[in-house]
Amino acid sequence: MAAIRNQVNLIGNLGNKPEVKTFESGKQIVTFSLATSEYYVDNKGERKQVTYWHNIIAMGKVAKVCENYLDKGSEIALNGKITYRQYEDKNGNKRQITEIVANEILMLGSKRKEMSEIENEAMSEQ
């Protein structure tokens, strides 16, 4: 049961191209925003859409996949966990940000086909 206490699964589209940050140690993280949408019917019978934006962080091998294969608009499924961190802005105000640390990413849509072709090429070169 402990494994499912802080677990997030999302399917959505990237709102921007993944941004790579490299630290002095050489480690990299990738950040991007992910849009997920829900649909409902309001009191008038009209179909409505609500879009939520999530801040995503990826590290290690997952970061490399994001950096090399994802772009603005890419549709992905991800598994991760919610984290919170606090910081001070330029004016000294304390801020809190909610982020999702991605453990696994699965590319969906047309990018998925492109990735399969890339994987097949890499396998044939070995």
C-alpha positions, 0 to 999 in steps of 0.5 A: 500500500505504501507504493500508492500513497503518492502516485500521479497518473496523467495524460495530456499535452506539453504546453512548451518545449522541455527546458533543460537545466544542467547543474555544476555536478553535471546532472540535468533536470528537464521541466515543462508544463502539461495540460490535462482537460476534463469535460462536463455538461453544464446546467444548460446542457452545453458541453464544457471543457476545463483545462488544468496545467501541471508543472513537470520535472524529469531527471535521469533517463526520463529527462533524456527522453524528454529532451530528445523526443518531446516538443510543444504539443506532444501527447504523453502519459506519465506516472510520477509523484507530487512534490511541494517546494518553497522559495522566496521571490525577488521581493522577499515573498515566500512562495510555494510551488506544486510539481510532479516528478515524472518516474515514467513517460509514455509518448502517445499520438503521432510522436509514438510512431516516430519513436518506434521508428527511431528505436527500430533504427537504433536496434538495427545499428547494434 
